[in-house]
Amino acid sequence: MADARRSTIFFTEQHLSYADILPPLEVRARIEVAVLNFLKVLNSSTPAISILPMINRKASNSRVNHGLLTEDSWIFLSHSFCTKSLMRENTTKSFMRVWKMLEMCYQILVQEKRVTQRELFYKLLCVSPDYFPSQLQVNQTIQDVVALLRCSRFSLGIMASSRGAVAGRLLLQEPDQEIVDCTTCGSSGYAISGDLNLLDKLIMKTDAHYIFVIEKHAIFQRLVEDRVFNHIPCILITAKGYPDLATRFLLHRMSKAFPEIKILGLVDWNPAGLAILCTFKYGSIGMGLEAYRYACNLKWLGLRKDDLDAIPEESFIPLKPKDMQIAKSLISSEILQDNYKEELAVMIQSGKKAEIEALYFHGYDFLGKYLANKVVQVSYI
């Protein structure tokens, strides 16, 4: 691998564990250096096809960093490289995709634009259909470029698509805009922008004691309609399912801006709910180079196995093969703390799962009472 690093077209450092936020001019310069080095190798007295060194983004290369003085933890990738080469049949197309993505990102930066991954997909589908037949190739290639240039995807001009919303005791002010009171945004809440630069510049004020991270939009709406933040000093945030980057980024920002506030997750009692919670808490392996920018010290409030007595037997749902697959992946991961593994073991042993809505058996206003009772137990979670 040492020899491979010497012949690569870009950095020669052996260590790559995070991606920087860089100004457009520096990102453009890094792309230009990559191109010049590639041409230099082709025009040498012994021309060769250079390789592209990529940090290995597999689970086997992931680690969890635990803070020494805080409870914060996040996923990062250790210094194991994989390579893409035009000369290897299994990496030829992905090698070409990286160059095409570099070209597209360079154009975006020159034009001073921001685009979403979806917009990039349709553009690449038109100009390079053989290399980008689906969104998956676009998403994976973006992460390859992040690993190559060692800069965040936002630095490449790629904007996060956001599904998220926030409500409750939070005042937000965008640059040169009026203050938004998130207690008055209605049941849908304040829509979280996909522009991470804008989210980074938000001025935020709150008197909340808790931030509730809600898995489902419908549960979020119920809690907002019940104005639970009038009874519990809290902020509610949801990504409406699996967390998008913008929602994770805003939650991370709030965790840094208001370090005294406890962040608590309300998810279904099933493997998918726990996977969602872990993504908020640790970041994701796929984003390992910049996972720490989207992680926060979130505690699992509910549903927990101790809540199952409050759920009628008829409301439990059998675990499906997909659930078992997620559970197997989680339980074998070093990121999962022991008490979370115990919850998974109970799910697997019982062969069943439960959704938050099962608590409606006790009345549609029960969720607020449930949260008020659970926050008393926060220090034991």
ABEGO torsion letter per residue (X at the ends): XAAAAAABABBABABBABBBBBBAAAAAAAAAAAAAAAAAAAABABBBBBBBBBBBABAAABBBBBBAABABBBBBBBBBBBBBBAABAAAAAAAAAAAAAAAAAAAAAAAGBBBBAAAAAAAAAAABAAABABAAAAAAAAAAAAAAAGBBAAAAGBBBBBABBBBEBBBBBBBGBBBBBAAAAEAAEBBBBABAAAAAABBBBBABABBBBBABAAAAAAAAAAGAAAABBBBBBBAGEBBBAAAAAAAAAAAAABAABBBBBBBBBBAAAAAAAAAAAAEBAAAAAAAAAABBBBBBAOBBAAAAAABBAAABBBBBAAAAAAAAAAAABAABBAAAAAAAAAAAAAGBBBBAAAAAAAEAAAAAAAAAAAAAAAAAX
